[in-house]
Amino acid sequence: MTQDANRVAAKRINDHVELFHLDNPDSVLDVPRRDWEAFTTAVKSGAFDLETLNRQAQESLA
C-alpha cells in the first residue's frame, strides 16, 4: 500500500460500505457488505489498487 492509502476512510451504511479519499470526499466507492472481506483481501494482496481505480474513473469521464 502507498502512503496515500492512509488518506482513505470507510463508512458502513446498511448494506454497503462507502470508501472515500479524504482529499476528495465527493468521489465514493460503494462496496456491498457481502463483498467487503473479499475486497479487503484483494487490496491487501495488491490485486486491487485504488490508484488504478482512480485512473479508470478519470478515463471514463473523458
PDB file with one MODEL, atoms N, CA, C and O in Angstrom:
MODEL        1
ATOM      1  N   MET A   1       0.835  -1.177   0.000  1.00  0.00           N
ATOM      2  CA  MET A   1       0.000   0.000   0.000  1.00  0.00           C
ATOM      3  C   MET A   1       0.879   1.240   0.000  1.00  0.00           C
ATOM      4  O   MET A   1       1.981   1.251   0.550  1.00  0.00           O
ATOM      5  N   THR A   2       0.372   2.257  -0.617  1.00  0.00           N
ATOM      6  CA  THR A   2       1.114   3.504  -0.672  1.00  0.00           C
ATOM      7  C   THR A   2       0.782   4.367   0.537  1.00  0.00           C
ATOM      8  O   THR A   2      -0.165   4.085   1.270  1.00  0.00           O
ATOM      9  N   GLN A   3       1.554   5.399   0.736  1.00  0.00           N
ATOM     10  CA  GLN A   3       1.298   6.363   1.809  1.00  0.00           C
ATOM     11  C   GLN A   3      -0.080   6.982   1.627  1.00  0.00           C
ATOM     12  O   GLN A   3      -0.743   7.329   2.604  1.00  0.00           O
ATOM     13  N   ASP A   4      -0.515   7.122   0.365  1.00  0.00           N
ATOM     14  CA  ASP A   4      -1.800   7.723   0.053  1.00  0.00           C
ATOM     15  C   ASP A   4      -2.957   6.878   0.582  1.00  0.00           C
ATOM     16  O   ASP A   4      -4.041   7.404   0.838  1.00  0.00           O
ATOM     17  N   ALA A   5      -2.738   5.584   0.746  1.00  0.00           N
ATOM     18  CA  ALA A   5      -3.807   4.705   1.232  1.00  0.00           C
ATOM     19  C   ALA A   5      -4.253   5.104   2.636  1.00  0.00           C
ATOM     20  O   ALA A   5      -5.383   4.807   3.024  1.00  0.00           O
ATOM     21  N   ASN A   6      -3.407   5.759   3.393  1.00  0.00           N
ATOM     22  CA  ASN A   6      -3.778   6.204   4.733  1.00  0.00           C
ATOM     23  C   ASN A   6      -4.782   7.340   4.698  1.00  0.00           C
ATOM     24  O   ASN A   6      -5.333   7.705   5.737  1.00  0.00           O
ATOM     25  N   ARG A   7      -5.026   7.896   3.548  1.00  0.00           N
ATOM     26  CA  ARG A   7      -5.956   9.018   3.414  1.00  0.00           C
ATOM     27  C   ARG A   7      -7.341   8.547   2.955  1.00  0.00           C
ATOM     28  O   ARG A   7      -8.168   9.360   2.544  1.00  0.00           O
ATOM     29  N   VAL A   8      -7.590   7.247   3.024  1.00  0.00           N
ATOM     30  CA  VAL A   8      -8.883   6.685   2.631  1.00  0.00           C
ATOM     31  C   VAL A   8      -9.670   6.357   3.886  1.00  0.00           C
ATOM     32  O   VAL A   8      -9.137   5.786   4.838  1.00  0.00           O
ATOM     33  N   ALA A   9     -10.949   6.726   3.876  1.00  0.00           N
ATOM     34  CA  ALA A   9     -11.820   6.445   5.016  1.00  0.00           C
ATOM     35  C   ALA A   9     -12.974   5.567   4.561  1.00  0.00           C
ATOM     36  O   ALA A   9     -13.353   5.576   3.389  1.00  0.00           O
ATOM     37  N   ALA A  10     -13.524   4.816   5.494  1.00  0.00           N
ATOM     38  CA  ALA A  10     -14.654   3.935   5.192  1.00  0.00           C
ATOM     39  C   ALA A  10     -15.803   4.254   6.136  1.00  0.00           C
ATOM     40  O   ALA A  10     -15.601   4.580   7.306  1.00  0.00           O
ATOM     41  N   LYS A  11     -17.011   4.152   5.601  1.00  0.00           N
ATOM     42  CA  LYS A  11     -18.207   4.387   6.406  1.00  0.00           C
ATOM     43  C   LYS A  11     -19.219   3.296   6.060  1.00  0.00           C
ATOM     44  O   LYS A  11     -19.603   3.153   4.900  1.00  0.00           O
ATOM     45  N   ARG A  12     -19.655   2.523   7.067  1.00  0.00           N
ATOM     46  CA  ARG A  12     -20.631   1.457   6.822  1.00  0.00           C
ATOM     47  C   ARG A  12     -22.034   2.037   6.817  1.00  0.00           C
ATOM     48  O   ARG A  12     -22.426   2.765   7.729  1.00  0.00           O
ATOM     49  N   ILE A  13     -22.780   1.703   5.776  1.00  0.00           N
ATOM     50  CA  ILE A  13     -24.150   2.177   5.632  1.00  0.00           C
ATOM     51  C   ILE A  13     -25.021   0.972   5.278  1.00  0.00           C
ATOM     52  O   ILE A  13     -24.923   0.451   4.167  1.00  0.00           O
ATOM     53  N   ASN A  14     -25.849   0.534   6.182  1.00  0.00           N
ATOM     54  CA  ASN A  14     -26.758  -0.601   5.999  1.00  0.00           C
ATOM     55  C   ASN A  14     -26.139  -1.759   5.227  1.00  0.00           C
ATOM     56  O   ASN A  14     -25.460  -2.596   5.822  1.00  0.00           O
ATOM     57  N   ASP A  15     -26.358  -1.826   3.909  1.00  0.00           N
ATOM     58  CA  ASP A  15     -25.952  -2.992   3.128  1.00  0.00           C
ATOM     59  C   ASP A  15     -24.668  -2.789   2.336  1.00  0.00           C
ATOM     60  O   ASP A  15     -24.299  -3.651   1.538  1.00  0.00           O
ATOM     61  N   HIS A  16     -23.978  -1.668   2.538  1.00  0.00           N
ATOM     62  CA  HIS A  16     -22.729  -1.432   1.815  1.00  0.00           C
ATOM     63  C   HIS A  16     -21.770  -0.579   2.647  1.00  0.00           C
ATOM     64  O   HIS A  16     -22.141   0.001   3.668  1.00  0.00           O
ATOM     65  N   VAL A  17     -20.551  -0.528   2.182  1.00  0.00           N
ATOM     66  CA  VAL A  17     -19.519   0.299   2.808  1.00  0.00           C
ATOM     67  C   VAL A  17     -19.105   1.338   1.778  1.00  0.00           C
ATOM     68  O   VAL A  17     -18.846   1.004   0.622  1.00  0.00           O
ATOM     69  N   GLU A  18     -19.042   2.586   2.192  1.00  0.00           N
ATOM     70  CA  GLU A  18     -18.597   3.660   1.317  1.00  0.00           C
ATOM     71  C   GLU A  18     -17.147   3.980   1.641  1.00  0.00           C
ATOM     72  O   GLU A  18     -16.803   4.231   2.796  1.00  0.00           O
ATOM     73  N   LEU A  19     -16.297   3.970   0.618  1.00  0.00           N
ATOM     74  CA  LEU A  19     -14.897   4.365   0.757  1.00  0.00           C
ATOM     75  C   LEU A  19     -14.713   5.694   0.063  1.00  0.00           C
ATOM     76  O   LEU A  19     -15.220   5.896  -1.040  1.00  0.00           O
ATOM     77  N   PHE A  20     -13.998   6.599   0.691  1.00  0.00           N
ATOM     78  CA  PHE A  20     -13.718   7.870   0.037  1.00  0.00           C
ATOM     79  C   PHE A  20     -12.343   8.358   0.471  1.00  0.00           C
ATOM     80  O   PHE A  20     -11.865   8.051   1.563  1.00  0.00           O
ATOM     81  N   HIS A  21     -11.726   9.124  -0.413  1.00  0.00           N
ATOM     82  CA  HIS A  21     -10.412   9.690  -0.137  1.00  0.00           C
ATOM     83  C   HIS A  21     -10.627  10.998   0.594  1.00  0.00           C
ATOM     84  O   HIS A  21     -11.469  11.805   0.200  1.00  0.00           O
ATOM     85  N   LEU A  22      -9.869  11.211   1.655  1.00  0.00           N
ATOM     86  CA  LEU A  22     -10.064  12.401   2.472  1.00  0.00           C
ATOM     87  C   LEU A  22      -9.801  13.697   1.716  1.00  0.00           C
ATOM     88  O   LEU A  22     -10.351  14.738   2.074  1.00  0.00           O
ATOM     89  N   ASP A  23      -8.965  13.650   0.670  1.00  0.00           N
ATOM     90  CA  ASP A  23      -8.708  14.848  -0.126  1.00  0.00           C
ATOM     91  C   ASP A  23      -9.787  15.083  -1.177  1.00  0.00           C
ATOM     92  O   ASP A  23      -9.878  16.174  -1.741  1.00  0.00           O
ATOM     93  N   ASN A  24     -10.596  14.077  -1.439  1.00  0.00           N
ATOM     94  CA  ASN A  24     -11.641  14.196  -2.452  1.00  0.00           C
ATOM     95  C   ASN A  24     -12.876  13.425  -1.979  1.00  0.00           C
ATOM     96  O   ASN A  24     -13.193  12.378  -2.543  1.00  0.00           O
ATOM     97  N   PRO A  25     -13.576  13.920  -0.960  1.00  0.00           N
ATOM     98  CA  PRO A  25     -14.690  13.176  -0.371  1.00  0.00           C
ATOM     99  C   PRO A  25     -15.917  13.039  -1.274  1.00  0.00           C
ATOM    100  O   PRO A  25     -16.844  12.301  -0.939  1.00  0.00           O
ATOM    101  N   ASP A  26     -15.936  13.737  -2.414  1.00  0.00           N
ATOM    102  CA  ASP A  26     -17.079  13.610  -3.318  1.00  0.00           C
ATOM    103  C   ASP A  26     -16.995  12.357  -4.187  1.00  0.00           C
ATOM    104  O   ASP A  26     -17.998  11.940  -4.765  1.00  0.00           O
ATOM    105  N   SER A  27     -15.813  11.754  -4.284  1.00  0.00           N
ATOM    106  CA  SER A  27     -15.638  10.514  -5.034  1.00  0.00           C
ATOM    107  C   SER A  27     -15.785   9.355  -4.063  1.00  0.00           C
ATOM    108  O   SER A  27     -14.970   9.179  -3.157  1.00  0.00           O
ATOM    109  N   VAL A  28     -16.835   8.567  -4.263  1.00  0.00           N
ATOM    110  CA  VAL A  28     -17.162   7.499  -3.323  1.00  0.00           C
ATOM    111  C   VAL A  28     -17.191   6.170  -4.053  1.00  0.00           C
ATOM    112  O   VAL A  28     -17.744   6.062  -5.147  1.00  0.00           O
ATOM    113  N   LEU A  29     -16.588   5.154  -3.438  1.00  0.00           N
ATOM    114  CA  LEU A  29     -16.637   3.793  -3.943  1.00  0.00           C
ATOM    115  C   LEU A  29     -17.546   3.007  -3.018  1.00  0.00           C
ATOM    116  O   LEU A  29     -17.275   2.909  -1.822  1.00  0.00           O
ATOM    117  N   ASP A  30     -18.621   2.443  -3.554  1.00  0.00           N
ATOM    118  CA  ASP A  30     -19.536   1.622  -2.764  1.00  0.00           C
ATOM    119  C   ASP A  30     -19.146   0.162  -2.896  1.00  0.00           C
ATOM    120  O   ASP A  30     -19.004  -0.355  -4.004  1.00  0.00           O
ATOM    121  N   VAL A  31     -18.974  -0.497  -1.765  1.00  0.00           N
ATOM    122  CA  VAL A  31     -18.659  -1.925  -1.743  1.00  0.00           C
ATOM    123  C   VAL A  31     -19.766  -2.622  -0.950  1.00  0.00           C
ATOM    124  O   VAL A  31     -19.969  -2.309   0.222  1.00  0.00           O
ATOM    125  N   PRO A  32     -20.488  -3.567  -1.574  1.00  0.00           N
ATOM    126  CA  PRO A  32     -21.520  -4.298  -0.822  1.00  0.00           C
ATOM    127  C   PRO A  32     -20.901  -5.000   0.388  1.00  0.00           C
ATOM    128  O   PRO A  32     -19.795  -5.533   0.302  1.00  0.00           O
ATOM    129  N   ARG A  33     -21.610  -4.999   1.504  1.00  0.00           N
ATOM    130  CA  ARG A  33     -21.061  -5.600   2.727  1.00  0.00           C
ATOM    131  C   ARG A  33     -20.732  -7.071   2.529  1.00  0.00           C
ATOM    132  O   ARG A  33     -19.783  -7.576   3.128  1.00  0.00           O
ATOM    133  N   ARG A  34     -21.497  -7.759   1.704  1.00  0.00           N
ATOM    134  CA  ARG A  34     -21.236  -9.181   1.479  1.00  0.00           C
ATOM    135  C   ARG A  34     -19.905  -9.391   0.755  1.00  0.00           C
ATOM    136  O   ARG A  34     -19.328 -10.477   0.818  1.00  0.00           O
ATOM    137  N   ASP A  35     -19.419  -8.354   0.069  1.00  0.00           N
ATOM    138  CA  ASP A  35     -18.148  -8.438  -0.661  1.00  0.00           C
ATOM    139  C   ASP A  35     -16.986  -7.803   0.093  1.00  0.00           C
ATOM    140  O   ASP A  35     -15.862  -7.800  -0.408  1.00  0.00           O
ATOM    141  N   TRP A  36     -17.232  -7.264   1.288  1.00  0.00           N
ATOM    142  CA  TRP A  36     -16.210  -6.500   1.997  1.00  0.00           C
ATOM    143  C   TRP A  36     -14.970  -7.330   2.299  1.00  0.00           C
ATOM    144  O   TRP A  36     -13.853  -6.853   2.096  1.00  0.00           O
ATOM    145  N   GLU A  37     -15.137  -8.555   2.777  1.00  0.00           N
ATOM    146  CA  GLU A  37     -13.981  -9.387   3.117  1.00  0.00           C
ATOM    147  C   GLU A  37     -13.144  -9.689   1.877  1.00  0.00           C
ATOM    148  O   GLU A  37     -11.917  -9.607   1.923  1.00  0.00           O
ATOM    149  N   ALA A  38     -13.800 -10.038   0.770  1.00  0.00           N
ATOM    150  CA  ALA A  38     -13.070 -10.312  -0.472  1.00  0.00           C
ATOM    151  C   ALA A  38     -12.378  -9.050  -0.979  1.00  0.00           C
ATOM    152  O   ALA A  38     -11.266  -9.114  -1.504  1.00  0.00           O
ATOM    153  N   PHE A  39     -13.035  -7.909  -0.823  1.00  0.00           N
ATOM    154  CA  PHE A  39     -12.462  -6.632  -1.255  1.00  0.00           C
ATOM    155  C   PHE A  39     -11.199  -6.311  -0.461  1.00  0.00           C
ATOM    156  O   PHE A  39     -10.170  -5.977  -1.048  1.00  0.00           O
ATOM    157  N   THR A  40     -11.266  -6.407   0.869  1.00  0.00           N
ATOM    158  CA  THR A  40     -10.089  -6.080   1.678  1.00  0.00           C
ATOM    159  C   THR A  40      -8.953  -7.069   1.434  1.00  0.00           C
ATOM    160  O   THR A  40      -7.784  -6.686   1.465  1.00  0.00           O
ATOM    161  N   THR A  41      -9.281  -8.329   1.194  1.00  0.00           N
ATOM    162  CA  THR A  41      -8.249  -9.322   0.868  1.00  0.00           C
ATOM    163  C   THR A  41      -7.557  -8.957  -0.434  1.00  0.00           C
ATOM    164  O   THR A  41      -6.334  -9.058  -0.540  1.00  0.00           O
ATOM    165  N   ALA A  42      -8.339  -8.531  -1.433  1.00  0.00           N
ATOM    166  CA  ALA A  42      -7.766  -8.144  -2.726  1.00  0.00           C
ATOM    167  C   ALA A  42      -6.876  -6.914  -2.590  1.00  0.00           C
ATOM    168  O   ALA A  42      -5.819  -6.838  -3.217  1.00  0.00           O
ATOM    169  N   VAL A  43      -7.297  -5.953  -1.776  1.00  0.00           N
ATOM    170  CA  VAL A  43      -6.489  -4.744  -1.572  1.00  0.00           C
ATOM    171  C   VAL A  43      -5.180  -5.102  -0.872  1.00  0.00           C
ATOM    172  O   VAL A  43      -4.114  -4.639  -1.277  1.00  0.00           O
ATOM    173  N   LYS A  44      -5.255  -5.912   0.161  1.00  0.00           N
ATOM    174  CA  LYS A  44      -4.049  -6.284   0.911  1.00  0.00           C
ATOM    175  C   LYS A  44      -3.067  -7.078   0.067  1.00  0.00           C
ATOM    176  O   LYS A  44      -1.855  -6.960   0.249  1.00  0.00           O
ATOM    177  N   SER A  45      -3.582  -7.890  -0.859  1.00  0.00           N
ATOM    178  CA  SER A  45      -2.700  -8.703  -1.693  1.00  0.00           C
ATOM    179  C   SER A  45      -2.126  -7.917  -2.865  1.00  0.00           C
ATOM    180  O   SER A  45      -1.210  -8.384  -3.542  1.00  0.00           O
ATOM    181  N   GLY A  46      -2.663  -6.727  -3.103  1.00  0.00           N
ATOM    182  CA  GLY A  46      -2.194  -5.917  -4.220  1.00  0.00           C
ATOM    183  C   GLY A  46      -2.970  -6.163  -5.494  1.00  0.00           C
ATOM    184  O   GLY A  46      -2.673  -5.557  -6.524  1.00  0.00           O
ATOM    185  N   ALA A  47      -3.959  -7.039  -5.447  1.00  0.00           N
ATOM    186  CA  ALA A  47      -4.760  -7.348  -6.638  1.00  0.00           C
ATOM    187  C   ALA A  47      -5.718  -6.203  -6.982  1.00  0.00           C
ATOM    188  O   ALA A  47      -6.181  -6.102  -8.118  1.00  0.00           O
ATOM    189  N   PHE A  48      -6.010  -5.359  -6.023  1.00  0.00           N
ATOM    190  CA  PHE A  48      -6.900  -4.213  -6.225  1.00  0.00           C
ATOM    191  C   PHE A  48      -6.142  -2.974  -5.801  1.00  0.00           C
ATOM    192  O   PHE A  48      -5.686  -2.881  -4.661  1.00  0.00           O
ATOM    193  N   ASP A  49      -6.005  -2.038  -6.692  1.00  0.00           N
ATOM    194  CA  ASP A  49      -5.225  -0.833  -6.426  1.00  0.00           C
ATOM    195  C   ASP A  49      -6.120   0.390  -6.599  1.00  0.00           C
ATOM    196  O   ASP A  49      -6.693   0.589  -7.670  1.00  0.00           O
ATOM    197  N   LEU A  50      -6.244   1.200  -5.571  1.00  0.00           N
ATOM    198  CA  LEU A  50      -7.101   2.386  -5.648  1.00  0.00           C
ATOM    199  C   LEU A  50      -6.617   3.372  -6.697  1.00  0.00           C
ATOM    200  O   LEU A  50      -7.429   4.089  -7.283  1.00  0.00           O
ATOM    201  N   GLU A  51      -5.309   3.428  -6.950  1.00  0.00           N
ATOM    202  CA  GLU A  51      -4.798   4.313  -7.998  1.00  0.00           C
ATOM    203  C   GLU A  51      -5.297   3.868  -9.372  1.00  0.00           C
ATOM    204  O   GLU A  51      -5.662   4.699 -10.203  1.00  0.00           O
ATOM    205  N   THR A  52      -5.310   2.560  -9.606  1.00  0.00           N
ATOM    206  CA  THR A  52      -5.817   2.034 -10.873  1.00  0.00           C
ATOM    207  C   THR A  52      -7.290   2.381 -11.019  1.00  0.00           C
ATOM    208  O   THR A  52      -7.734   2.786 -12.093  1.00  0.00           O
ATOM    209  N   LEU A  53      -8.051   2.220  -9.935  1.00  0.00           N
ATOM    210  CA  LEU A  53      -9.471   2.548  -9.965  1.00  0.00           C
ATOM    211  C   LEU A  53      -9.673   4.023 -10.279  1.00  0.00           C
ATOM    212  O   LEU A  53     -10.535   4.366 -11.088  1.00  0.00           O
ATOM    213  N   ASN A  54      -8.895   4.899  -9.657  1.00  0.00           N
ATOM    214  CA  ASN A  54      -8.996   6.328  -9.888  1.00  0.00           C
ATOM    215  C   ASN A  54      -8.688   6.667 -11.354  1.00  0.00           C
ATOM    216  O   ASN A  54      -9.393   7.462 -11.976  1.00  0.00           O
ATOM    217  N   ARG A  55      -7.645   6.066 -11.887  1.00  0.00           N
ATOM    218  CA  ARG A  55      -7.267   6.306 -13.284  1.00  0.00           C
ATOM    219  C   ARG A  55      -8.386   5.844 -14.228  1.00  0.00           C
ATOM    220  O   ARG A  55      -8.706   6.544 -15.188  1.00  0.00           O
ATOM    221  N   GLN A  56      -8.975   4.688 -13.970  1.00  0.00           N
ATOM    222  CA  GLN A  56     -10.069   4.189 -14.807  1.00  0.00           C
ATOM    223  C   GLN A  56     -11.288   5.117 -14.714  1.00  0.00           C
ATOM    224  O   GLN A  56     -11.973   5.349 -15.711  1.00  0.00           O
ATOM    225  N   ALA A  57     -11.551   5.638 -13.524  1.00  0.00           N
ATOM    226  CA  ALA A  57     -12.684   6.560 -13.373  1.00  0.00           C
ATOM    227  C   ALA A  57     -12.454   7.836 -14.152  1.00  0.00           C
ATOM    228  O   ALA A  57     -13.378   8.344 -14.787  1.00  0.00           O
ATOM    229  N   GLN A  58     -11.239   8.367 -14.119  1.00  0.00           N
ATOM    230  CA  GLN A  58     -10.920   9.576 -14.865  1.00  0.00           C
ATOM    231  C   GLN A  58     -11.043   9.344 -16.367  1.00  0.00           C
ATOM    232  O   GLN A  58     -11.545  10.202 -17.094  1.00  0.00           O
ATOM    233  N   GLU A  59     -10.583   8.182 -16.832  1.00  0.00           N
ATOM    234  CA  GLU A  59     -10.670   7.857 -18.257  1.00  0.00           C
ATOM    235  C   GLU A  59     -12.121   7.712 -18.706  1.00  0.00           C
ATOM    236  O   GLU A  59     -12.460   8.090 -19.827  1.00  0.00           O
ATOM    237  N   SER A  60     -12.974   7.173 -17.851  1.00  0.00           N
ATOM    238  CA  SER A  60     -14.371   7.007 -18.234  1.00  0.00           C
ATOM    239  C   SER A  60     -15.114   8.339 -18.290  1.00  0.00           C
ATOM    240  O   SER A  60     -16.110   8.467 -19.003  1.00  0.00           O
ATOM    241  N   LEU A  61     -14.633   9.332 -17.538  1.00  0.00           N
ATOM    242  CA  LEU A  61     -15.244  10.668 -17.569  1.00  0.00           C
ATOM    243  C   LEU A  61     -14.834  11.456 -18.809  1.00  0.00           C
ATOM    244  O   LEU A  61     -15.558  12.346 -19.256  1.00  0.00           O
ATOM    245  N   ALA A  62     -13.676  11.127 -19.358  1.00  0.00           N
ATOM    246  CA  ALA A  62     -13.148  11.874 -20.511  1.00  0.00           C
ATOM    247  C   ALA A  62     -13.874  11.543 -21.791  1.00  0.00           C
ATOM    248  O   ALA A  62     -13.547  12.088 -22.845  1.00  0.00           O
TER     249      ALA A  62
ENDMDL
END
